[in-house]
Amino acid sequence: AFALLALLPLVQFGQTIVSTDPQNKNVVLEQFTGVNCGYCPQGSTISHSIYDANPTRVVLIAVHAGSFSTPSTGQPDFRTPFGTALVNQSNNGGYYPTGTVNRQVFPGLEVASGGTAMFRDKWTNAAGQILAQPSYVNVGATAQIDLTTRLITVNVEAYYTEASPLSTNKINVVLLQDKTYGFQAGGNAGNNYEHNNRLVHMLTGQWGAEITQTTKGSLYTNTFTYTIPDHYN
């Protein structure tokens, strides 16, 4: 099962797609993980508790990267071309596991000063802060998949209820996969651990597509397509 996300503060529809009413930010929690990370299942439990508390306002992304994601013989390879750069830009410092919330720095919670990476016991605090903050842009998306050609077509809108503090923003469209079964250290399920929210592709590239009109009342629209391969790894 695949999931499609627009990686910006809000996911809500109503223009043709997006709402024009001011709203608070949503949470995007990127967990850096790996099949040989023994504490990562505990991190997944924490991230899912954050999701369960606000299921319409939290997005979870499992990024398999780093030394703990390197598979041994017979283990699944869930790495992507995007994971290493995502880890590096967070000033990660270790996998216990770590993760970022909205790629934002939370002073006093970070692994390394000024970095976005946090250990798993800090995620709930950071998520609560984000959920209480007003968003200056609402983002919405719809997606269709042609099951014969495996072509996914994603329509995206972003409406600025207030001006962005930056003249250029980036939007990321990310493809995730649920219910992939395989080995996971510490997972207590042998080779049948259920891997969910797994990053498989970034339709907009490593750092996203540019939005250059970011003043109050601006509406961004775009369509992205991607042919899903027969198999990943």
C-alpha positions as CSV (number, residue, x, y, z in Angstrom):
1,A,0.0,0.0,0.0
2,F,1.4,3.4,-1.0
3,A,0.7,6.8,0.6
4,L,1.3,10.2,-0.9
5,L,2.1,13.3,1.1
6,A,2.7,17.0,0.4
7,L,5.5,17.9,2.8
8,L,4.7,21.3,4.1
9,P,2.8,22.6,7.1
10,L,-0.8,21.8,6.2
11,V,-2.8,19.2,4.3
12,Q,-6.4,20.3,3.8
13,F,-8.6,20.7,0.8
14,G,-11.1,23.3,-0.5
15,Q,-10.1,25.8,-3.3
16,T,-10.4,23.3,-5.9
17,I,-8.3,21.4,-3.4
18,V,-6.9,23.5,-0.7
19,S,-8.6,25.5,2.1
20,T,-8.2,29.3,2.3
21,D,-8.9,29.5,6.0
22,P,-6.0,30.2,8.3
23,Q,-5.0,27.0,10.3
24,N,-2.3,25.7,12.5
25,K,0.7,23.7,11.3
26,N,0.7,19.9,10.9
27,V,3.6,17.7,12.0
28,V,5.9,15.9,9.6
29,L,8.1,13.5,11.6
30,E,11.0,12.0,9.7
31,Q,12.5,9.1,11.7
32,F,16.0,8.0,10.7
33,T,16.0,4.2,11.0
34,G,17.5,1.0,9.8
35,V,16.9,-2.8,9.9
36,N,19.8,-3.3,12.2
37,C,18.9,-0.5,14.7
38,G,17.7,-2.3,17.8
39,Y,16.0,0.6,19.4
40,C,14.2,1.8,16.2
41,P,11.0,-0.2,16.9
42,Q,10.7,1.7,20.2
43,G,11.1,4.9,18.1
44,S,8.3,3.7,15.8
45,T,6.1,3.1,18.8
46,I,6.7,6.7,20.0
47,S,6.1,8.2,16.6
48,H,2.9,6.2,16.2
49,S,1.6,7.5,19.6
50,I,2.1,11.0,18.3
51,Y,0.2,10.1,15.1
52,D,-2.6,8.3,17.1
53,A,-3.1,11.5,19.2
54,N,-3.7,13.6,16.1
55,P,-4.2,11.3,13.1
56,T,-5.4,14.0,10.7
57,R,-2.5,16.3,11.5
58,V,0.6,14.1,11.7
59,V,2.6,12.5,8.9
60,L,5.3,9.9,9.7
61,I,8.2,9.1,7.3
62,A,10.6,6.3,8.0
63,V,14.0,7.1,6.3
64,H,16.3,4.1,6.1
65,A,19.8,5.5,6.0
66,G,23.2,5.2,7.7
67,S,25.2,2.2,8.9
68,F,22.3,0.5,10.6
69,S,20.3,0.4,7.3
70,T,23.0,-1.6,5.6
71,P,21.6,-5.1,5.2
72,S,23.4,-8.3,6.0
73,T,22.7,-11.4,3.8
74,G,19.0,-12.2,3.7
75,Q,18.0,-8.9,5.2
76,P,15.8,-6.3,3.2
77,D,17.5,-3.3,1.7
78,F,15.2,-0.3,2.3
79,R,17.7,2.4,1.5
80,T,17.0,5.1,-1.1
81,P,19.1,7.6,-3.0
82,F,17.6,10.4,-0.7
83,G,18.3,9.1,2.8
84,T,21.9,10.0,3.3
85,A,21.4,13.7,2.4
86,L,18.4,13.9,4.7
87,V,20.4,12.5,7.6
88,N,23.4,14.7,6.9
89,Q,21.4,18.0,6.8
90,S,19.9,17.2,10.2
91,N,23.3,17.2,12.0
92,N,22.2,13.8,13.2
93,G,25.0,12.4,15.4
94,G,23.6,8.9,16.0
95,Y,20.8,6.4,15.7
96,Y,18.9,5.6,18.9
97,P,16.9,6.4,16.7
98,T,16.9,10.1,15.9
99,G,14.4,12.1,13.9
100,T,13.3,15.6,12.8
101,V,10.0,17.4,13.3
102,N,9.2,19.7,10.4
103,R,13.0,19.9,9.8
104,Q,13.0,22.7,12.5
105,V,15.5,23.4,15.2
106,F,14.1,23.1,18.7
107,P,16.7,24.7,21.1
108,G,17.5,22.4,24.0
109,L,16.0,19.3,22.3
110,E,18.5,18.8,19.5
111,V,21.2,16.1,19.4
112,A,23.8,18.7,18.4
113,S,23.4,22.4,18.9
114,G,21.7,24.1,16.0
115,G,20.8,20.8,14.3
116,T,17.3,19.5,13.6
117,A,17.9,15.9,14.7
118,M,16.5,14.9,18.1
119,F,16.5,11.6,20.1
120,R,13.2,9.8,20.3
121,D,12.3,11.0,23.8
122,K,12.1,14.6,22.4
123,W,9.7,14.1,19.5
124,T,6.5,14.4,21.5
125,N,7.6,17.7,22.9
126,A,8.6,19.1,19.5
127,A,5.4,17.8,17.9
128,G,3.2,19.6,20.5
129,Q,5.0,22.9,19.8
130,I,4.4,22.6,16.0
131,L,0.7,21.7,16.4
132,A,0.1,24.9,18.4
133,Q,1.8,27.2,15.8
134,P,-0.1,29.1,13.1
135,S,0.7,28.2,9.5
136,Y,1.1,30.8,6.8
137,V,0.4,28.3,4.0
138,N,-2.2,25.5,3.5
139,V,-1.2,22.6,1.3
140,G,-3.4,20.0,-0.3
141,A,-2.9,17.2,-2.8
142,T,-4.9,14.6,-4.7
143,A,-3.4,11.6,-6.3
144,Q,-4.4,8.9,-8.9
145,I,-2.6,5.8,-9.9
146,D,-3.1,4.0,-13.2
147,L,-2.8,0.4,-12.2
148,T,-1.9,-0.8,-15.7
149,T,1.0,1.7,-16.3
150,R,1.8,2.3,-12.6
151,L,1.8,6.0,-13.4
152,I,0.9,8.2,-10.3
153,T,-0.3,11.7,-11.0
154,V,-0.3,14.2,-8.1
155,N,-2.1,17.5,-8.2
156,V,-0.9,19.9,-5.5
157,E,-2.1,23.3,-4.3
158,A,-0.6,25.7,-1.7
159,Y,-2.5,28.8,-0.6
160,Y,-0.8,31.5,1.5
161,T,-3.1,32.8,4.2
162,E,-0.2,35.0,5.3
163,A,3.0,36.0,3.6
164,S,5.9,33.6,4.0
165,P,9.0,35.0,5.8
166,L,11.0,33.8,2.7
167,S,10.5,34.9,-0.9
168,T,11.0,31.3,-2.1
169,N,9.6,28.1,-0.5
170,K,10.0,24.5,-1.4
171,I,7.4,21.8,-1.7
172,N,8.1,18.1,-1.4
173,V,5.9,15.3,-2.7
174,V,6.9,12.0,-1.1
175,L,5.9,8.4,-1.9
176,L,5.7,6.1,1.1
177,Q,5.0,2.4,1.4
178,D,3.2,0.5,4.2
179,K,3.1,-3.1,5.2
180,T,6.4,-4.3,4.0
181,Y,7.4,-7.4,6.0
182,G,11.0,-8.2,6.7
183,F,13.8,-8.4,9.3
184,Q,14.1,-5.7,12.0
185,A,16.5,-5.8,14.9
186,G,14.7,-5.4,18.2
187,G,11.4,-6.0,16.4
188,N,10.4,-9.3,18.2
189,A,8.9,-10.6,15.0
190,G,11.8,-12.4,13.3
191,N,11.6,-11.8,9.6
192,N,8.0,-10.7,9.8
193,Y,8.3,-7.2,11.3
194,E,5.8,-4.8,9.7
195,H,7.6,-1.8,8.2
196,N,5.3,1.2,7.6
197,N,5.6,4.8,6.4
198,R,8.7,3.8,4.5
199,L,10.2,6.4,2.2
200,V,10.6,5.0,-1.3
201,H,10.7,8.0,-3.6
202,M,10.7,11.8,-3.6
203,L,8.7,12.9,-6.7
204,T,10.1,16.5,-6.4
205,G,13.7,15.5,-6.0
206,Q,16.0,15.7,-3.0
207,W,15.0,19.2,-1.8
208,G,11.6,19.8,-3.5
209,A,10.2,22.1,-6.2
210,E,10.4,25.9,-5.8
211,I,7.4,28.1,-5.0
212,T,8.3,31.7,-6.0
213,Q,5.0,33.5,-5.2
214,T,4.8,33.4,-1.4
215,T,2.8,36.6,-0.6
216,K,-0.5,36.6,1.2
217,G,-3.3,35.4,-1.1
218,S,-0.9,33.6,-3.5
219,L,-2.0,30.2,-4.9
220,Y,0.5,27.7,-6.1
221,T,-0.6,24.8,-8.3
222,N,1.4,22.1,-9.9
223,T,1.1,18.5,-11.2
224,F,3.8,15.8,-10.7
225,T,4.0,12.4,-12.3
226,Y,6.0,9.3,-11.6
227,T,6.0,5.8,-12.9
228,I,6.2,3.4,-9.9
229,P,8.6,0.6,-10.7
230,D,7.6,-3.1,-10.5
231,H,9.8,-3.6,-7.5
232,Y,11.8,-1.5,-5.0
233,N,15.2,-3.0,-4.0
